[in-house]
Amino acid sequence: MPDIILKKIISSYLNINSAIITLVTIGLITIITIVAYSLERRIRKTSPFYRRATVHIFEGVVLGFSMVMLQQIFHILNNGSVNGGWLYANAQLTILLYCMYLIRNKITLLINICMPFLYYSSMNTERMNNKDLPLFLISYLFLVAIVAFIYWQTDNLQNSEWKYTIMQVLFGLSWWILLWVDHDFPLIEIINMLIVFLIYMTIIRFCAKKLQETMIDYNDLQTQVNYDELTGVRNRANLDKTTQEIFSTYSHEKVPLTIAMFDIDHFKEFNDQYGHSIGDEVLKHVAHTMEREMFLTDAKGQLFRFGGEEFIIIFRGKTPNECKPIVIDLRNALINTPLFINGQKLDITISFGVSKLAAQDSSFKDLFNRVDQYLYKSKNSGRNRLTVEGNTFDFEKP
C-alpha cells in the first residue's frame, strides 16, 4: 500500500514538472518571438552588413540564453537530478526547431548544427568510444541534412501541414538517436519520445501562431494609427508624438535640429482639372519620390504628411545650411521623375520653408510657425522656391 501511494506521489510530481516545463517553454518561445519580430522589423536585405550581423548575433544570444535558462529551471525542479530528462530534452528540441522556422539566419543554423557537439562535450560520453560511434556520426549527418533542408525550405514547409509534420518527425528522430548513443534506454522509447516531442511542437505551434497573429494585428493597428493611409508616410498623429519626444531632447542639446516644410504648388488645380483621384495620385507620387530619394541618399530625414498637400521633414543633427543641398536634390528628383497619367505628363513643383530649432523656442509650435512663414514666403515669391531662415532662393537659378 505505501508503495502505491509513493508511486502516485512520484507520478503527480512528474506531471507537475511536465506542466511547469511546458509553461516555461511557452514563456521562452513568447520572449523569442517578441524579440525576433522587434529586431527583424529594424533591418532589411539592403541594411548594412554590420547592422544585420548585430541583429542576428543578438537573436542567437537570446536562443542560447533560452536553452541555458531551460536547463537551469529543469535542474532546480529536479534538485540537480537528471531523472525525467526527456521532459527537458523535448523542450529544448522544441525551442531549437521553432527557432529554425522563426529566426531564419545563419547563426540559428550554426547553433542547431553545433548543438550535438556542445551537448556531448558537457556529458560523460563513454559509449562514444565504442561500436555506437558510427551510429552517432550517421545520425549527426542526417540531422545536419534535416536542419539545412528546413533552413532553405522554411516557407514551403510552413505552407504544407504534412511536410511540416514529416520534418518534425525526422528532426526529432535524428536527435533521439543521438541521445540514445549516450544514454542507456530501450530503442522502443524513441517512439515515446517522438510522440511527446510532437505533442510539444503542436502546443508550441498553436500558442506561437496565436501570438504571431496578435503581433500582426498590433503592427497593423500601429500602422493605421501612425501612418497616413493614402501616402504610406508618417501621419500628423505620429508627427505630434515625435515632436514632443525630440523637443525635450534637442532643446537641451547643442546638436542641431532642422525642420523643412513643403507643399505642392497649385495642388487645387490638379483636383479641379483632373479630379480628386488624380489629386490622390499626385500626393502619393510626391510622398513616394521624397521617401525613396531620402532612403537612397541616406539623408537621414523623417517624412510626415502634415495635412492636405503639406509635408514636413525632420532632419536630426543637421543645420539649415546642411539641409539646403538635400532639399534641392529632393526637389530635383521630383522634377526628374515626372508623373504620367493616361499618357499625360503632369508637371509637379513644390515650395519649401526651412528653419532650425532655436534657443528662444519655447515649444515646437514656435518652430512650426516660423517654418510655415518661410513656406508661405516661398509661395508668395512665385512658388517653386526655397526659403532658408528667411532667405528665399529660386530652384531654377543656380
C-alpha positions in Angstrom: 0.0 0.0 0.0 2.7 2.5 0.8 4.4 1.7 -2.5 1.2 2.5 -4.4 0.9 5.8 -2.6 4.6 6.6 -3.2 4.1 5.9 -7.0 1.1 8.2 -7.1 3.1 10.9 -5.4 6.0 10.5 -7.8 3.6 10.4 -10.8 1.9 13.5 -9.6 5.3 15.2 -9.1 6.4 14.4 -12.6 3.1 15.6 -14.0 3.5 18.9 -12.2 7.1 19.1 -13.6 5.7 18.4 -17.1 3.3 21.3 -16.7 5.9 23.7 -15.4 8.4 22.8 -18.1 5.7 23.2 -20.8 4.7 26.6 -19.4 8.3 27.7 -19.2 8.9 26.6 -22.7 5.9 28.6 -23.9 7.1 31.6 -22.0 10.6 31.4 -23.6 9.0 30.9 -27.0 7.0 34.1 -26.4 10.1 36.1 -25.5 12.0 34.8 -28.5 9.0 35.6 -30.8 8.7 39.2 -29.5 12.5 39.8 -29.7 12.7 38.3 -33.2 9.7 40.3 -34.5 11.0 43.5 -32.9 14.5 43.2 -34.3 13.7 41.9 -37.8 11.5 45.0 -38.3 14.6 47.1 -37.9 16.6 45.5 -40.7 16.2 44.8 -44.4 18.2 43.0 -47.0 19.6 46.4 -48.0 20.7 47.2 -44.5 24.4 47.5 -43.8 26.1 44.2 -43.1 27.2 45.2 -39.6 23.6 46.0 -38.6 22.2 42.7 -39.9 25.1 40.8 -38.3 24.5 42.5 -34.9 20.8 41.7 -35.0 21.4 38.0 -36.0 24.1 37.6 -33.3 21.7 39.0 -30.7 19.0 36.7 -31.8 21.5 33.8 -31.4 22.3 35.0 -27.9 18.6 35.1 -27.0 18.3 31.5 -28.3 21.3 30.4 -26.3 20.1 32.1 -23.2 16.7 30.4 -23.5 18.4 27.0 -23.7 20.5 27.7 -20.6 17.6 29.1 -18.8 15.5 26.0 -19.5 18.4 23.8 -18.3 18.7 25.7 -15.0 14.9 25.5 -14.3 14.9 21.8 -15.0 17.8 21.2 -12.6 16.0 23.3 -9.9 12.8 21.3 -10.4 14.7 18.0 -10.1 17.1 19.1 -7.3 20.0 18.6 -9.7 18.9 15.1 -10.8 18.7 14.2 -14.5 15.7 11.8 -13.9 12.9 12.6 -16.2 15.4 14.3 -18.5 13.2 13.6 -21.6 11.0 16.5 -20.5 13.9 18.9 -20.6 15.3 17.4 -23.8 12.0 17.6 -25.7 11.5 21.2 -24.5 15.0 22.1 -25.8 14.4 20.4 -29.1 11.1 22.2 -29.4 12.9 25.6 -29.0 15.6 24.6 -31.5 13.2 23.6 -34.2 10.8 26.5 -33.6 13.7 29.0 -33.9 14.7 27.4 -37.2 11.3 28.3 -38.6 11.1 31.7 -36.9 14.6 33.1 -36.9 15.9 32.4 -40.4 19.6 33.3 -40.1 22.9 31.6 -40.3 23.5 32.0 -36.5 20.4 29.9 -35.7 21.5 27.3 -38.4 25.0 27.2 -36.8 23.6 26.7 -33.3 21.5 23.8 -34.5 24.4 22.2 -36.3 26.8 22.6 -33.3 24.4 21.7 -30.5 25.1 17.9 -30.6 28.8 18.6 -30.0 28.0 21.2 -27.3 25.9 18.6 -25.6 28.4 15.7 -25.8 31.3 18.0 -24.7 29.5 18.5 -21.4 28.4 14.9 -20.8 30.1 11.6 -20.0 30.4 10.0 -23.4 31.8 6.6 -22.7 29.6 5.0 -25.3 31.0 7.3 -27.9 34.2 5.3 -27.8 32.7 2.0 -28.7 30.7 0.5 -31.6 28.0 3.1 -31.3 30.2 5.9 -32.7 29.4 5.2 -36.4 25.7 5.4 -35.5 26.3 8.8 -33.9 28.1 10.0 -37.0 25.4 8.8 -39.3 22.6 10.3 -37.1 24.6 13.6 -36.9 25.0 13.9 -40.7 21.3 13.1 -41.0 20.4 15.8 -38.5 22.6 18.3 -40.4 20.8 17.5 -43.7 17.4 17.9 -42.0 18.4 21.3 -40.4 19.8 22.5 -43.7 16.7 21.5 -45.6 14.5 23.3 -43.0 16.7 26.4 -43.3 16.3 26.6 -47.0 12.7 25.4 -47.4 11.0 27.1 -44.4 8.3 28.8 -46.4 7.3 25.7 -48.3 7.3 23.6 -45.1 5.0 26.1 -43.3 2.6 26.1 -46.1 2.2 22.3 -46.1 1.0 20.7 -42.9 2.1 17.1 -43.8 5.6 18.3 -44.9 5.9 20.3 -41.6 4.9 17.2 -39.6 7.3 14.9 -41.5 10.2 17.3 -40.9 9.3 17.4 -37.2 9.4 13.6 -37.0 12.8 13.4 -38.9 14.3 16.2 -36.7 13.1 14.5 -33.5 14.2 11.1 -34.7 17.7 12.1 -35.5 18.1 13.8 -32.2 16.7 11.0 -30.1 19.1 8.5 -31.9 21.9 10.8 -31.0 20.7 10.9 -27.4 20.4 7.1 -27.3 24.0 6.8 -28.2 24.9 8.4 -24.9 22.1 7.1 -22.7 21.1 3.5 -21.9 17.4 3.2 -22.7 15.4 0.8 -24.9 15.2 1.7 -28.5 11.4 1.5 -28.3 11.5 4.5 -26.0 12.5 6.6 -29.0 8.9 6.2 -30.3 7.5 7.5 -26.9 10.0 10.4 -27.0 8.9 11.3 -30.6 5.2 11.3 -29.6 5.9 13.6 -26.7 8.1 15.9 -28.9 5.2 16.1 -31.5 2.8 17.0 -28.7 5.2 19.7 -27.5 5.5 21.1 -31.0 1.8 21.1 -31.5 1.2 23.0 -28.3 4.0 25.5 -29.0 3.0 26.0 -32.6 -0.6 26.7 -31.6 0.5 29.2 -29.0 3.1 30.8 -31.3 0.5 31.1 -34.1 -1.9 33.0 -31.8 1.0 35.2 -30.6 2.1 36.0 -34.1 -1.5 36.8 -35.2 -1.8 39.1 -32.2 1.5 40.8 -33.1 0.5 41.2 -36.7 -2.8 42.7 -35.6 -0.9 45.0 -33.3 1.5 46.0 -36.1 -1.5 46.7 -38.4 -3.0 48.8 -35.7 0.3 50.7 -35.2 0.4 51.3 -39.0 -3.1 52.6 -39.0 -2.5 54.9 -36.1 0.9 56.2 -37.1 0.9 56.2 -40.9 -1.1 58.0 -43.5 -3.5 55.6 -45.3 -3.1 57.3 -48.7 0.6 58.0 -49.0 2.0 55.5 -46.5 4.3 58.0 -44.8 4.0 59.0 -41.2 0.9 61.0 -40.3 0.0 64.0 -38.2 -0.5 62.0 -35.0 2.9 60.4 -35.4 4.4 63.9 -36.0 2.8 65.3 -32.8 4.2 62.3 -30.8 7.7 62.6 -32.4 8.0 66.3 -31.9 7.1 66.1 -28.2 9.9 63.5 -27.8 12.6 65.2 -29.7 11.9 68.8 -28.4 12.6 67.6 -24.9 15.9 66.3 -26.1 17.2 68.8 -28.7 16.1 71.9 -26.8 18.7 71.0 -24.2 21.4 69.8 -26.6 23.9 71.6 -28.8 23.1 69.1 -31.6 21.1 71.0 -34.3 17.6 70.0 -35.4 16.2 71.3 -38.6 12.6 71.2 -40.0 11.7 71.5 -43.7 8.0 72.1 -44.6 6.9 71.8 -48.2 3.6 71.7 -50.1 2.6 71.0 -53.7 2.2 74.1 -55.9 -1.2 74.7 -57.4 -2.5 71.4 -55.9 -6.1 72.6 -56.0 -5.8 72.8 -59.8 -5.0 69.1 -60.1 -8.2 68.3 -58.2 -10.3 70.8 -60.1 -8.9 69.9 -63.6 -8.4 66.1 -63.3 -10.5 65.1 -60.3 -9.7 64.1 -56.7 -8.5 60.6 -57.7 -5.7 62.2 -59.8 -5.0 64.5 -56.9 -4.5 61.5 -54.7 -2.1 60.1 -57.3 -0.1 63.3 -57.2 0.1 63.1 -53.4 1.3 59.5 -53.4 3.8 60.3 -56.2 5.4 63.2 -54.3 5.5 61.3 -51.0 7.0 58.1 -52.5 9.6 60.1 -54.5 10.7 62.0 -51.5 10.9 58.9 -49.3 12.7 56.9 -51.9 15.2 59.7 -52.6 16.0 60.1 -48.9 16.5 56.4 -48.5 18.8 56.1 -51.5 20.9 59.2 -50.5 20.9 58.4 -46.7 19.6 61.9 -46.0 18.5 60.8 -42.5 15.2 62.7 -42.8 11.8 61.6 -41.4 8.9 62.4 -43.7 5.4 63.2 -42.4 2.2 64.2 -44.0 1.2 67.3 -42.1 -2.2 67.6 -43.7 -3.7 68.1 -47.2 -0.8 68.8 -49.6 1.6 69.8 -46.9 4.5 67.7 -45.7 7.2 68.0 -43.1 10.7 66.6 -43.0 12.7 66.4 -39.7 16.4 66.4 -40.0 18.2 65.4 -36.8 21.8 66.6 -36.3 21.8 68.8 -39.4 21.9 72.6 -39.8 19.7 74.5 -42.3 22.8 75.1 -44.5 23.5 71.3 -44.5 19.8 70.7 -45.3 19.7 73.1 -48.2 21.5 70.9 -50.8 19.5 67.9 -49.6 16.2 69.8 -50.2 17.4 70.9 -53.6 18.3 67.3 -54.5 14.8 66.2 -53.3 13.1 68.8 -55.4 15.3 67.9 -58.5 14.4 64.2 -58.1 10.8 65.1 -58.2 11.3 67.2 -61.3 13.3 64.4 -63.0 10.7 61.8 -62.1 7.5 63.1 -63.7 4.1 61.6 -63.1 2.4 60.2 -66.2 -1.4 59.5 -66.1 -3.3 58.3 -69.1 -0.3 59.2 -71.3 -0.3 62.8 -70.0 2.7 64.3 -68.1 1.8 66.2 -65.0 4.3 69.0 -64.1 4.6 69.0 -60.3 6.6 71.6 -58.4 6.9 72.2 -54.7 7.9 75.1 -52.4 9.9 74.8 -49.2 10.5 76.6 -45.9 13.4 75.6 -43.7 14.5 76.6 -40.2 16.2 75.1 -37.2 15.2 74.8 -33.6 16.4 78.0 -31.8 17.2 78.6 -28.2 14.3 81.0 -27.8 11.7 78.5 -29.0 9.6 77.6 -26.0 7.9 74.7 -27.9 7.8 73.1 -31.3 4.9 75.3 -32.1 7.3 78.3 -32.3 9.5 76.4 -34.8 6.5 75.3 -36.9 5.1 78.8 -37.1 8.5 80.1 -38.3 8.8 77.3 -40.9 5.3 77.9 -42.0 6.0 81.6 -42.5 9.1 80.7 -44.6 7.0 78.3 -46.7 4.4 81.0 -47.5 7.2 83.4 -48.3 8.4 80.9 -50.9 4.9 80.6 -52.3 4.3 84.4 -52.3 7.6 84.8 -54.1 6.3 82.9 -57.1 6.3 79.3 -55.9 8.8 76.6 -56.8 11.1 78.4 -54.3 13.1 77.6 -51.2 13.3 79.8 -48.1 16.0 79.1 -45.6 16.0 81.1 -42.4 14.2 84.0 -44.2 16.4 83.9 -47.4 14.5 82.9 -50.5 16.1 81.0 -53.4 14.8 80.2 -56.9 15.2 76.5 -57.7 15.6 77.3 -61.4 18.5 79.6 -60.8 21.9 78.3 -59.7 
